[in-house]
Amino acid sequence: MGVFCWLVGLLLQVALAEPSVTETPVNRFAAVPLVNFTTDRGVGYGVYGALFHLGPEGPGDAPYLAQVGAQLYQTTGGYQDHKLVVDLPRLAGGAVRADLQVGLEVWDGAFYFGQGNALPRLRPEATPEGFYTFGLESLRVVSKARIPVWGEAELFVGQLARSAGIAVYPGSRLDIEQPVGVSGGWLSQVQAGLLIDTRDHEFAATDGVFSEVSLRGSHPVLGSDWTMWGFNLTDRRYWSLGEKDLVLALREAVDLQRGEAPFFHQVVMGGSQWVDIGGPLAMRGLPIGRYRGEWTLYGDAELRWGVKDFSTRRSGFRVFLVSFVGGVRIVEPSEPDSGVHAHVGGGGGVRLLYNEVFLARLDLALGREEYSSVDDPLGKTVSERGWVPGVYLAFSAPY
């Protein structure tokens, strides 16, 4: 909770420093420290700052007219994630919403535990150095646009360009299995889909749906080193339980990847939002890259309780308490893994909404891990299970 108090203090300083020349400020700035901890990676730290342009007459029905944000982030376990984000909700008089993200990832120890759903791992203290890891340097450019087409329905289109330099450590599981993409290369992928977004608030919805269906694909004619296609169906729903300060939020999704899907991108789902399995977005408690495969079925449920509203000068804050559960099931056609066999996690957290446009969150999660014995390094049989912690301080809700 000390980390969250630090976050509140930082946002208060930003709010109190705002000039009071006009009654309605045209621009607002916010910054949040990024902190997380996992048993495998140690401590991650950094900062995300964003400038919001509201316009002299306000943003209308959009959260803002423009956002420009930047992130600097690294961990003690050899990971860096730096990015620039531009979000323009009302291009062409509100007819188009466009956003662009440019990022650089550097991993000394990105995870590869294999492909499939039945992948018990060695306990960390019994794992040979580098056995489940590889090196990755990746530059990515992600652009998307949403265009209203009929009623609440919108068309969205997007382009992903991602380079991957892979360092394969001798004797690692990646070295043994040699999956598609092990030599690195360039992934160029386009996607298109339809979505319905009836949320009453983009950052703290109390009612509505945000559902979408999409197709994506890559091919050498797009400049890609791999040919693949994918399908994604994601449904998000929000209900007020009696009062608007208590909200149930649900997300269920099915994702399919076929063809030459490079292993380093298999954990990234399709759709209008970037979602990777493991870490702070989906299947909290387990690390990013813990499970990957052809079919991914995942779901989350959150109970969000608005406990406090307060303001300082012209800045407003809302505080929420959250409890959550989540699960994921990978289906790999060649894998003899029958039954439900879902991987689950859960936890709770605190969220702070600043001026209705900037959400910071602290999530504390426990993921259910499966372990193999020391004489079974490739994880054929589960010998025991246990809970592992994950702590995430980040910006924006997971859904």
N, C-alpha and C positions, 0 to 999 in steps of 0.2 A: 504493500500500500504506500510505502515511502516513495516509490517511483511515480505513482499516480499523483501524489501531492506535489512532487517536483513538476510534473506536467501541468497541473492546474496553476501552479505559481508562474510558470513560463508564459502560459496563455494570458494570465492576468496582467503580467508586465506588458505584453504586446497590446492588450486592450487599453490599459491605462495610459500608454504612450501615444495613443491616437490623437491627432489634433481635433479640436472642437470648433473649427471655423464654420462649418456648415451643419445644418440640422441632420441631413442625410449624407453620409460620406460616400464619395464616388468609388473609392478603393479601400480594401481592407487587406491586412496581412496577418498571417498566422504561421506559427512554427511549432513543431512537436519533436521531441527527442524520440528516437527509435531504439528500443531495447528488447532483446529476447534472450532466452536461455534454453538450451536442450542438453541432455546428458552427453550427446555425441559431439556437438559443435562448440560448447562453451557459451560465452557471452557475445552477443551481437550488439553493436551500438552505432548510432549515427543521428542524422537529423533530416527532417522533411520540412520545407518551407514553401508557402504558396501565397501568391498575390491574386486577389479576387477583384475584378472590375465589375461594379454594380451599375454604373451609368448614372447620370444626373437625375434621371426620373425613375430609377430602380430597374431591376431586371425583368419585371412583368411576371409571367408564370414560370420563368426559368429560375434556377437557384442563383445564377449570376450570368453576366454577359460573357465573361472570359475568366479562365483560370490559367495561370502559369506557375508551375511548381517544379521544384528540384529536390532530389534526394541524394545524400551521401551516406553510405552504409557499409560497414565491414564487421567481421567477427574475429574473435581470437582463434577460431578454427580454420582460418584461411579462406574466407569468403568475402567478396565485395559485390555490391549491387548499387550502381550509380545510375540515375536516370533524370531525364527532363520530360515534363508532362505539359501539354497544352490542350485545354478543353474549351470549345467554343459552342455553347448550346443554342445560339440563335443566329446562325449564319443565314444569309439571304432572307432577312426579315423573319426569322424563326422557322423557315422551311427546311433547314438542314441543321443537324447537330453533328459536329466533327470533332475528333480528338486525335492527337498524335503523341506517341511515346517513343523516345529514343533512350536506349539503355545499354549499359556495359556490365556484364557479369564476369567475375573472375573467381573460380573455385579451385583451391588446391586439393580439396577433398570432397567433390560432389559424390553423391551416393549412387551406387548400382548394386542392388541385392538380387538381380535376376529379373526375369519376366514371368508374370503369373500371379496367382493368388496364394498358393501354398509355398511360402518362402520363409520358413523359420530361419533365424540368423544365430550366429554364435554370440554369446554374451560379450560385451565390449572388452572385458578384461581377458577373454580367451581368444580374441580376434587378432590374427597376425596383422602387423602394421600395413595399412593400405589395401587390405583384402577386399573391402567393400567400397573402395573409393577410386576416383579418377580425377584428372585435372581437366578443367574446362575454361576456355576463354571465349566469350560469346558477345557479339555486338548485335543488338536487335533494334528494328524499326517497326513499329506497329501503328497502323493508321486505320481509322474506322469512321463511317458516316451513317447517320440514321435519318431516314426520309419518310415523313408521313405519307401514306398511300390511301387509306380509307378508314374513317372513324378513328378508333384507338390503335389500329394496326400501322406498323411502320416497317419499311424495308431497311435492312442494314447490310452494308457491304464493307469489306475490310481486306487489308493486305498485310502480311507478315513477311519480313525479310530478316533472316537470322544466320549469322556465321557461327561456326563451331570449330574451335581448335581443341582436339582431344589429346590428353596425355594418358596413355595406358600404362599402368604400373605393373611391372613383371610379377606374375604369380597371382594377380588380383582376379576376382571373379569375372570382371570385364575381359581380361586377357584370356581367360579360359573359354568364355562363351562366344566372344567375337560377334555381337549382334550387329544389325544394320546400323550404319552411322559411326562405327568404331574408329574409322579413319578421319572423321570430321568432314567438313564441307560447308555447303551453302544451301539453306532451306528457304525457298520462296513459295509462299502459300497464299491463295486467295480464298475468301469465304463470302457467303451471302445467305441471308435468311430473313425470316419474318418474326417480329416480336410485338407483344401487346404490353404496354406499361401504363397501368392505371393507379400507381402508387400515389397516395396523397402527400407524400414527402419523400424526396429522393434519398435523404440521409437518415431519416428516422420514421419510416412508414408505419402507420397505424391501421391502414386499410388498403386493399387493392391487390393486384397481381402484377408480376413482371415475368412473363413467360415467353419462350422463344424456341424456334426450331431452325436449324441451319445445316448447310453443307459446306465442306471445305476441300481443297485439293492442291496438290503441288505437281509440277511437271517440268521437264527440261525446257519447254517453250517459255516458261515463266522465269527461267534462270536457276531452277532448282537442280540439285544433284540427285534428288530422289523423286519417284513418282508414287503418290499415295492419295487417298481420299478419306474423308471422315464425315460423320453425321453426329449431330448433337441435339438433344431435346432437354431443355431445362425449364422447370416450373417453380416459381417463387410466389408464395402467398402470405398475406399479413391479415391478422384479425385482432380487433380490440376485444378484450375479455371484460365486458361490463363497462369499464372506464378506459379512456384512451391512454392512461398512464401504465396500463398492463397490456402487452401485445404478444401474441404468439406468431412467430415467423417460421415458415417451413420452406425448405428447398429440396427438390428431388431432381435427379438428372440421370440421363443415359447417354453414353458417349461411345462411338465406334470409330476405330482406325483400321484401315485396310491398305495393303500394298507395302511399299518400302517406307514405313514410318521409322525415322531415325530414333534410336533408343533415348537420346538425350532430350527429345521433345515429346516423348510418349506420355509424360506426366502432365503435360499441358492440355487441357480440355478445349474443345471448340466452343463457339458462342461469342456473344458481344462483349463479355467480360473475361479478363484473364483469370483463369482458375487453374492452379496446379494442385495435385493431390499430395497431402502432407504439408506440414507447416501452418501458417496463419490463416489460410483461406478455406481449405477443405480437409477434413480428417485431422483436426487439430490434436496434437499430442504425439503424432508420429512424424518423422522427418520427411522432408520433400524427397521424393524418389524411392520411398520405401516399397511401394507397389506400382506396377505399370503393366499394361497388356492391351489386348485388342479391344475388349469390351470393358468399360468402367461404369459401374452403377454406384452412385453415391447420394447421400441425403443428410440433411441437418435439420434440427429443430432448436429454436431459441425462444426463451421466455424473457422478454425485455420489460423492465419496470422503471418508469420515470419517477425518480425519488426527489429531485430537487431542481428548481429553477431559480436563477439569480442573475443579477446584472451589475455591471460596473460602468458608469458613465453611459456611453451609447452601445456597449457590448452586452450581448445576452448569452447565457450559458444554460445548458440542461445536462443533468447528470442522470445516468441510467445504471441500474444493476442488471446483469444478464446471467442466466444459466443456459447451458447448451449441451446437446449430445449430437454425435455424428457417426456415420459408418460408411464403409466402402467395400465393394465386392468386385474383384477383377475376374473376368471370364476369358480364359485363353483356350481356344478350341482344342489344342493338342495336350492340354494339361488334365490329368485324371484327378480332378478335385470336385467332388460332388457335394450336394447339400448346400445349406445357406453359407456357412463359413465366412461371415462378414467380419471385418476388422473395425473395432469400435473405439470411441473415445468420448470424453465429456469434460465439463468443467464449468467455470464461472468467470465473471469479469466485471469491469467497470468501464463506462463510456462517457465521454464528455463531448457535447455538441456545442460548437462555438459559432455564434451568429447564424445558425441554421445552415451553414455551408461547409463546415470543417469538423469532421468527426475523428476523434482520437480514442483508442481503446487499449485496455490492458486485459488480456485473456490469460487465465491460468488453466491449463488442460492436463489431463492424464490420458494417454493412449495405451491400449492393450497390445502388448508385444508378445511375439512368439519366438522361442529359442530352440535351437538344436543342440545336440551334444558335441563335445570337442572332436569326436571321431566322425562327425557328419558335417563337414564345412560347407557343403553345397545345399544343406537344408532339406533333406528328404523326409524327415520325421520330426514332429514337435515333441520335445522332451519336457518342456515346462513353459509356463506363461507368467507374465508379470506386467505391472503398470510402470510406464515411464513418463516423466513430466515434460511439459513444454510451456514456456512463458513467452507471451508475445505482446509487445507494445508497438502499435502501428497506427496508421491513419486509414480511415474508411472502414465501413462494416464489411464482413465477409460476403454478405448478400443482402 
